[in-house]
Amino acid sequence: MARTSRDAIAEIKAKLSMVDLARRYVELRPMGNRLVAPCPFHQETKPSFSINADEGTYYCFGCQAAGDIFDFYGRMNGMDFRESLEALAEETGVELPKFQKGDAFAPRQVSHKQEMMKMHEIAAHHFKQNLQKSEIVRKYIEERQIAPEIVERFGLGFSSDAWQALADIFKRSGFNLDIGVECGLLMKSKNGRYYDRFRNRLMFPIRDVNGRTIAFGGRVIPALDDGESAKYLNTNGTPIYKKSQQLFGLDVARRSVTAQKSIMITEGYMDILTLYQFGYTNAVACLGTSFPEEQVKRITELSKNVELLFDGDNPGREAAFKACGKLLVKGISCKVVLFPPEDDIDSLLKEKGKEVFENLREKSTEGLNFCIQTLKKRSPKDAVEWSREFLGQIEMPELFQPMATKLALGLGIDEAELRLGVVEQKKAQNTRTLNSQPNETGKAAAPKKKTMDADILAVATRYPHCLQALQEMGADLALELPKAKAYWDKLLQYSEDEILAFLDNSEKSFWVKCRSADAPPRNNEEGELEAIRYLIQAKQKKSYVQSVVTAVRESGEDSQKAYLRALYNNAREE
């Protein structure tokens, strides 16, 4: 019998449990018959994220996120279902079937995104080969004291001075060169000539959390510097790479971050290589000093304890100040390691040694204290405005009071003055949020009409093998809302193993809640089916009575007698 995608899904789930996958990202602890943790998809401290190990599903009581291993993996890594399926199949050694035409899991075509990923894979291999051939680059790496195992671990390479070396490889391999331009590997001249974007640079592959190369950073090598090129040349935003969402070195550091329950954040490529070489394997780089919200979210998903290692110059200290503010309002514990102005991580560790670095770490400044020290150097007006804005962004109410008090004491201002307007502002924001919660269409959600749809669909979800029996009762015909009917159609079409891939977010939540450990045990199938039968019959009789009453009102005297007799007979049957 031919292997199907459903077989592959079931085999992957048998080899990789929801519990094992979640433990890569969150710290689970038992609570009754469940495993719980703070949710990785929204900011909180309470363990609202729950795993049903028997079902292989998760559910968050806070944000209502729900799904199985494919959904969880996709959310954590920014992948759709097909990409998650392929990644987990590769990880578990499960062979995916050759998709047939019409298979719901089959790619419609080789997408731009897939082609870009392949081109980056080829480029990374090409750059690594170039490095082996270049004595100048190998000498530079030796001078920078980068160990061979670090070169290999991070996949360093070299882009030669040839104008079309990579473009020619893509052309011979049958790639669309315009896609190479779109993903930042090639450039196109006004006369239509394609040429390599990176030349004469030490190449740092930027990888996603699964180790797939999605972009590059290139550093000028002094011996090959023409004096006109920028020190660093980086991939700009592309369909497969958004700088604001990525952290350099995360593919290497992820397991250490989970094990150590802490993460080091620094600025650049070389810092990460040096930290790793000196045994600090839980470090990642934010690829600049802007520290956008997407990176903050990714960091808070990884760890609640952050150590900021920015340069000791003014831009580095300002970057640390901004980063502290963004992390603290999320409830993240952070501290700042202050480097001497003349040093960065690379120079300090290699020239002064690990002991000096450890001394700096021991003297690190707690995040809010660092912010207070920085604010004291500014005008009182700026300090108050920053503090009010900061307090207004705090997401966990229990943190508001202690942080307001600490800021007021540290800055030497009246706490009541500092809090002025902040509490009222937060109340107004909360009211607006409650009154305008968006639904999936982006519009404010209207009150839901209470129907028996949920009762029918709950039983259908709990006992999918009873769909035919429910149809014979007329359950599908009794459904009222279009969304309920659409969900029913999915129950009919997909198996229990695969259905979550085809449900929207609210449907996933409903499915998981109906089958969760908090739902009634599924040991009363006949009783629940009988309850649905009673509801349907009651609805049918009510509908019949309403139709007869309407007909009586619209008919003559003789017809009215006949309709009333029908109502009387119906009542006797009850």
C-alpha positions in Angstrom: 0.0 0.0 0.0 1.3 3.4 -0.9 2.6 5.6 1.9 0.5 8.7 2.6 1.1 12.1 4.2 -1.2 10.9 7.1 1.1 8.0 7.7 4.0 10.4 7.9 2.2 12.8 10.3 1.3 9.9 12.6 4.9 8.5 12.5 6.4 11.9 13.4 4.0 12.3 16.3 5.0 8.8 17.5 8.7 9.7 17.5 8.5 13.2 18.9 6.1 14.1 21.7 4.6 17.4 22.4 6.2 17.4 25.8 9.8 16.8 24.4 9.3 19.5 21.8 8.0 22.1 24.3 10.8 21.5 26.7 13.2 22.9 24.2 11.5 26.3 24.7 9.8 26.4 28.1 10.4 24.9 31.5 7.5 22.5 32.2 6.3 21.5 35.7 3.5 19.1 36.8 0.2 20.5 38.0 -2.3 17.8 38.7 -2.7 15.7 35.5 -1.1 18.4 33.3 2.3 19.9 32.5 2.3 23.7 32.7 4.6 26.6 32.0 4.3 30.4 31.3 3.1 30.7 27.7 5.9 31.3 25.2 3.5 33.2 22.9 2.5 36.1 25.2 4.2 37.8 28.1 3.2 36.5 31.6 4.5 34.9 34.7 1.6 32.6 35.6 1.7 29.0 34.1 -1.3 29.3 31.8 0.4 27.2 29.1 -0.8 23.6 29.4 0.2 20.3 27.7 -2.1 17.3 27.3 0.5 14.6 26.8 -2.0 11.9 25.9 -3.5 14.0 23.1 -0.2 15.5 22.1 -1.7 19.0 22.2 -1.1 22.3 24.0 -3.5 25.1 25.1 -2.9 28.5 26.7 -5.7 29.7 29.0 -4.4 33.2 28.6 -4.1 33.8 24.8 -6.1 30.7 23.7 -3.2 29.5 21.5 -3.7 25.8 20.8 -2.5 23.1 18.5 -0.2 20.1 18.2 3.6 19.7 17.6 3.4 21.0 14.0 1.5 24.1 15.1 3.8 24.7 18.1 6.9 24.3 16.0 5.6 26.6 13.4 4.6 29.3 15.9 8.0 29.2 17.5 10.0 29.3 14.3 7.8 31.4 12.0 6.9 28.5 9.7 3.7 27.4 8.0 2.4 23.8 8.4 4.2 22.4 5.3 7.5 23.9 6.4 7.1 22.5 10.0 6.2 19.1 8.6 9.3 19.0 6.4 11.6 20.2 9.2 10.2 17.7 11.8 10.3 14.9 9.3 14.0 15.6 8.6 14.7 15.8 12.4 12.9 12.5 13.2 14.1 10.6 10.1 10.6 10.2 8.7 10.4 9.9 4.9 7.7 12.1 3.5 5.7 10.5 0.6 5.8 11.7 -2.9 2.8 14.0 -3.0 0.1 13.2 -5.5 -1.9 15.9 -7.4 -4.6 17.2 -5.1 -2.9 16.1 -1.9 -3.7 18.8 0.7 -0.1 18.7 2.0 1.6 18.9 -1.4 3.4 22.2 -2.4 1.5 23.8 -5.2 4.9 24.6 -6.8 8.4 25.3 -5.8 8.0 28.7 -4.2 10.3 31.7 -4.3 11.0 31.1 -0.7 12.1 27.5 -1.2 14.3 28.5 -4.1 15.9 31.3 -2.0 16.6 28.8 0.8 18.3 26.5 -1.7 20.4 29.4 -3.2 21.6 30.3 0.3 22.6 26.7 0.9 24.6 26.7 -2.3 26.1 30.1 -1.5 27.2 29.0 2.0 29.0 25.9 0.5 30.6 28.1 -2.1 32.0 30.5 0.4 33.3 27.7 2.6 35.2 26.3 -0.3 36.6 29.8 -1.1 37.9 30.1 2.4 39.9 26.9 2.1 41.6 28.2 -1.0 42.5 31.6 0.3 45.8 31.9 2.2 45.1 35.6 3.0 41.8 34.9 4.7 43.2 31.9 6.6 46.0 34.2 7.9 43.5 36.8 8.9 41.5 34.2 10.8 44.6 33.1 12.5 45.5 36.7 13.5 42.0 37.2 15.0 42.6 34.0 17.0 39.5 32.3 15.7 39.9 28.6 16.4 39.3 26.1 13.5 36.4 24.4 15.3 34.7 27.8 15.6 35.2 28.5 11.9 33.5 25.1 11.2 30.8 25.4 13.9 29.6 28.8 12.5 30.2 28.0 8.9 32.5 30.9 8.1 33.4 31.4 4.5 34.9 33.9 2.0 33.5 35.7 -1.0 36.3 36.1 -3.5 37.0 39.1 -5.7 35.3 37.4 -8.8 32.4 39.4 -10.0 30.2 36.6 -11.2 31.4 33.4 -9.4 28.2 32.8 -7.5 26.0 34.1 -10.3 27.6 31.6 -12.7 26.9 28.7 -10.3 23.2 29.7 -10.0 23.0 30.1 -13.8 24.5 26.6 -14.4 22.1 25.1 -11.8 19.0 26.6 -13.5 18.0 29.1 -10.9 16.1 32.3 -11.7 18.8 35.0 -11.2 16.2 37.6 -10.4 15.3 35.6 -7.3 19.0 35.7 -6.4 18.7 39.5 -6.6 15.5 39.5 -4.6 17.2 37.6 -1.7 20.3 39.7 -1.6 22.9 37.4 -3.1 23.2 39.0 -6.5 23.0 42.5 -8.0 21.7 43.5 -11.4 23.3 46.3 -13.4 21.4 48.8 -15.6 22.4 46.8 -18.7 20.9 43.7 -17.2 24.1 42.0 -16.1 24.0 39.9 -12.9 26.9 40.0 -10.5 27.8 38.9 -7.0 26.8 41.3 -4.2 29.5 40.0 -1.7 33.1 40.2 -2.8 36.4 40.1 -0.8 34.7 39.6 2.5 34.8 37.2 5.4 31.3 35.7 5.3 29.1 35.0 8.4 26.1 32.8 7.5 23.0 34.0 9.4 20.9 31.0 10.2 17.4 30.4 11.5 16.8 28.5 14.6 17.0 25.2 12.7 20.4 25.9 11.2 19.2 26.9 7.7 21.2 29.8 6.2 18.8 32.6 5.4 21.2 35.6 5.0 24.8 36.7 5.2 27.0 39.3 6.9 30.3 40.1 5.2 33.3 41.8 6.8 36.0 43.5 4.9 39.4 41.9 5.3 42.1 44.5 5.9 44.6 43.0 3.5 42.0 43.2 0.7 40.4 46.5 1.7 40.1 49.0 -1.1 39.5 51.9 1.3 36.1 52.6 -0.1 34.0 49.7 1.1 31.9 49.6 4.3 33.4 47.5 7.1 30.3 45.3 7.1 27.9 44.5 4.3 24.7 42.7 5.4 21.7 41.1 3.7 18.8 43.5 3.7 15.2 42.4 4.3 14.0 39.5 2.1 11.1 37.1 2.0 13.1 34.6 4.0 15.0 37.1 6.3 13.7 39.9 8.5 16.6 41.3 10.5 14.3 42.4 13.3 13.2 38.8 13.9 16.5 37.1 13.9 19.3 36.5 16.4 22.8 35.6 15.2 24.0 32.3 16.7 20.6 31.2 18.0 20.9 27.9 16.2 24.1 27.1 18.1 23.1 28.6 21.4 19.5 27.4 21.8 20.2 24.2 23.8 22.6 26.0 26.1 20.1 28.8 26.7 17.5 26.2 27.7 19.9 24.3 29.9 21.4 27.4 31.7 18.0 29.2 31.8 19.8 32.5 30.8 20.9 34.2 27.7 23.7 36.6 26.8 22.9 39.4 24.3 25.6 41.2 22.4 25.9 43.2 19.2 28.0 41.5 16.5 29.2 38.4 14.7 32.8 38.4 16.1 31.6 38.8 19.7 29.6 35.6 19.4 32.5 33.6 18.0 34.8 34.8 20.8 32.3 34.2 23.6 31.6 30.7 22.2 35.4 30.0 22.0 35.8 31.0 25.6 33.0 28.6 26.7 30.0 31.0 26.8 27.7 29.0 24.6 24.4 30.7 25.5 25.2 33.9 23.7 23.4 35.4 20.7 23.8 38.7 18.8 20.9 41.1 18.0 22.6 42.2 14.7 22.9 45.8 15.6 21.9 48.2 18.5 18.3 49.0 17.6 16.8 46.0 19.5 13.4 46.0 17.8 10.2 44.5 19.5 10.3 41.3 17.4 13.8 40.5 18.8 12.6 41.3 22.3 9.7 38.9 21.9 12.0 36.2 20.6 14.4 36.7 23.6 11.6 36.6 26.1 10.4 33.3 24.6 13.9 31.9 25.2 14.7 33.0 28.7 13.5 35.2 31.5 17.1 36.0 32.6 19.1 38.2 30.2 22.7 39.5 30.4 23.4 42.5 28.1 27.0 42.7 26.8 27.3 45.8 24.7 30.3 47.9 23.9 31.7 50.3 26.5 31.4 53.4 24.2 28.4 55.8 24.2 26.5 54.0 21.4 26.9 50.7 23.3 25.7 52.2 26.6 22.7 53.8 24.9 21.8 50.5 23.2 22.0 48.8 26.7 19.7 51.5 28.1 17.1 51.0 25.4 17.3 47.2 25.7 16.8 47.3 29.5 13.6 49.4 29.1 12.1 47.0 26.6 13.0 43.9 28.6 11.9 45.2 32.0 8.4 46.1 30.9 8.0 42.5 29.8 8.9 41.2 33.3 12.4 40.0 32.2 15.2 40.0 34.7 18.2 41.7 33.0 21.6 43.0 34.0 24.2 45.1 32.1 27.9 44.2 31.9 29.8 47.5 31.6 32.9 47.3 29.4 35.7 49.9 29.5 35.2 52.4 26.6 38.4 51.1 24.8 37.2 47.5 24.9 34.7 45.2 23.3 34.1 41.5 24.1 36.5 40.3 21.4 39.4 42.5 22.5 38.9 42.1 26.2 38.7 38.3 26.3 41.6 37.8 23.9 43.9 40.5 25.3 43.0 40.6 29.1 41.6 37.1 29.6 38.6 35.3 31.0 39.3 36.3 34.6 38.9 40.0 33.8 35.7 39.3 31.9 34.3 37.4 34.9 35.1 40.3 37.2 33.1 42.6 35.0 30.2 40.1 35.0 30.3 40.0 38.8 30.1 43.8 39.0 27.2 43.9 36.4 24.4 46.4 37.1 20.8 45.4 37.5 18.7 46.6 34.6 16.5 49.2 36.3 19.5 50.5 38.3 21.3 51.0 35.0 18.4 52.9 33.6 18.3 55.1 36.7 22.1 55.8 36.4 21.6 56.8 32.8 18.6 59.0 33.5 20.5 60.9 36.2 22.7 62.3 33.5 19.7 63.7 31.7 17.5 66.6 32.5 14.8 66.1 35.2 12.1 66.6 32.7 13.5 63.9 30.3 13.9 61.5 33.3 10.3 62.0 34.4 8.9 61.6 30.9 10.9 58.4 30.2 9.8 57.0 33.6 6.1 57.7 33.0 6.3 56.2 29.5 8.1 53.1 30.9 5.6 52.6 33.7 2.8 52.9 31.2 4.2 50.0 29.2 4.5 47.5 32.0 2.4 44.5 31.1 2.2 42.8 34.5 0.3 44.8 37.2 2.3 43.3 40.0 5.5 45.0 38.7 4.0 48.5 38.5 4.2 49.5 42.2 7.7 48.2 43.0 9.2 49.7 39.8 7.5 53.1 40.3 8.8 53.2 43.9 12.3 52.3 42.8 12.4 54.9 40.0 11.1 57.6 42.3 13.7 56.9 45.0 16.5 56.5 42.5 15.7 59.7 40.7 14.9 61.6 43.9 11.4 62.7 42.8 8.0 62.4 44.4 6.4 59.1 43.6 2.9 60.6 43.4 4.3 63.1 40.8 5.9 60.3 38.9 2.7 58.2 38.8 0.6 61.2 37.8 -1.5 60.3 34.8 0.1 56.8 34.4 -2.6 54.9 36.2 -5.4 56.8 34.5 -3.7 56.2 31.1 -3.4 52.4 31.7 -7.1 52.2 32.8 -8.1 54.0 29.6 -6.0 51.7 27.5 -7.5 48.6 29.2 -11.0 49.9 28.6 -10.3 50.5 24.9 -8.8 47.0 24.6 -11.8 45.3 26.1 -14.2 47.2 23.9 -12.3 46.6 20.7 -11.0 43.1 20.9 -10.5 42.2 17.2 -11.7 39.0 15.7 -10.0 37.1 12.8 -11.3 39.6 10.2 -9.7 42.5 12.1 -13.1 44.0 13.2 -14.4 44.3 16.7 -16.0 41.1 17.7 -19.8 41.1 18.0 -21.5 39.2 20.9 -21.9 35.6 19.9 -25.3 34.2 19.3 -25.9 31.3 21.7 -27.0 28.2 19.7 -26.8 24.5 20.1 -24.0 24.5 17.6 -21.3 24.3 20.3 -23.1 21.3 22.0 -23.2 19.3 18.8 -19.7 20.2 17.7 -18.3 19.4 21.1 -19.6 15.8 21.0 -18.4 15.5 17.4 -14.9 16.7 18.4 -14.8 14.4 21.4 -16.0 11.3 19.4 -15.0 11.8 15.7 -15.9 8.1 15.0 -19.5 9.0 15.8 -19.9 11.5 13.0 -22.1 9.1 11.0 -24.4 8.5 14.0 -24.7 12.2 14.5 -25.6 12.7 10.8 -28.3 10.1 11.1 -29.8 12.2 13.9 -29.7 15.3 11.7 -26.9 17.0 13.7 -25.3 18.5 10.6 -28.7 19.9 9.5 -29.3 21.4 13.0 -26.2 23.6 12.8 -27.1 27.3 12.3 -23.9 29.4 12.0 -21.8 29.2 8.8 -18.6 28.9 10.9 -20.1 25.8 12.7 -21.0 24.2 9.4 -17.5 24.9 8.0 -16.0 23.2 11.1 -18.2 20.2 10.7 -17.1 19.8 7.1 -13.4 19.7 8.3 -14.3 17.0 10.9 -15.7 14.9 8.0 -12.7 15.5 5.7 -9.7 15.1 8.0 -8.4 12.5 10.4 -7.7 13.2 14.1 -3.9 13.2 13.4 -4.0 15.8 10.6 -7.1 18.0 11.3 -5.2 20.6 13.4 -3.3 21.7 10.3 -6.5 22.8 8.7 -8.2 24.6 11.6 -8.1 28.3 12.2 -7.0 29.5 15.6 -10.4 29.6 17.2 -11.2 26.1 15.9 -7.9 24.8 17.3 -8.8 26.2 20.7 -12.2 24.6 20.5 -10.8 21.2 19.5 -8.1 21.1 22.2 -10.4 22.3 24.9 -13.0 19.6 24.1 -10.4 16.9 24.4 -8.2 18.4 27.2 -7.6 17.0 30.6 -9.9 19.7 32.0 -12.9 18.5 29.9 -15.1 15.7 31.2 -13.6 12.2 30.7 -14.6 10.6 27.4 -16.3 7.6 29.0 -19.9 8.4 28.4 -20.2 8.3 24.7 -23.8 6.9 24.6 -25.0 9.4 27.2 -23.5 12.4 25.3 -25.0 11.2 22.0 -28.4 10.7 23.6 -28.2 14.3 25.0 -27.6 15.6 21.4 -30.5 13.4 20.1 -32.8 15.0 22.7 -31.6 18.5 21.8 -32.2 17.9 18.1 -35.6 16.4 18.6 -36.6 19.3 20.9 -35.4 21.8 18.2 -37.3 20.0 15.5 -40.6 20.0 17.5 -40.1 23.7 18.3 -39.5 24.5 14.7 -42.6 22.4 13.7 -44.8 24.3 16.3 -43.5 27.7 15.1 -44.3 26.8 11.4 -47.8 25.7 12.3 -48.5 28.8 14.3 -47.3 30.9 11.4 -49.6 28.9 9.0 -52.6 29.4 11.4 -52.1 33.1 11.4 -52.0 33.3 7.6 -54.8 30.8 6.8 -58.7 30.7 6.7 -61.0 29.2 9.4 -61.1 25.6 8.0 -57.4 25.4 7.6 -56.9 26.9 11.1 -58.9 24.0 12.6 -56.7 21.4 10.7 -53.5 23.1 11.9 -54.7 23.3 15.5 -55.6 19.6 15.4 -52.0 18.9 14.2 -50.7 20.9 17.1 -52.9 19.0 19.6 -51.7 15.6 18.2 -48.1 16.7 18.4 -48.5 17.7 22.0 -50.1 14.3 22.8 -47.1 12.6 21.3 -44.8 14.5 23.6 
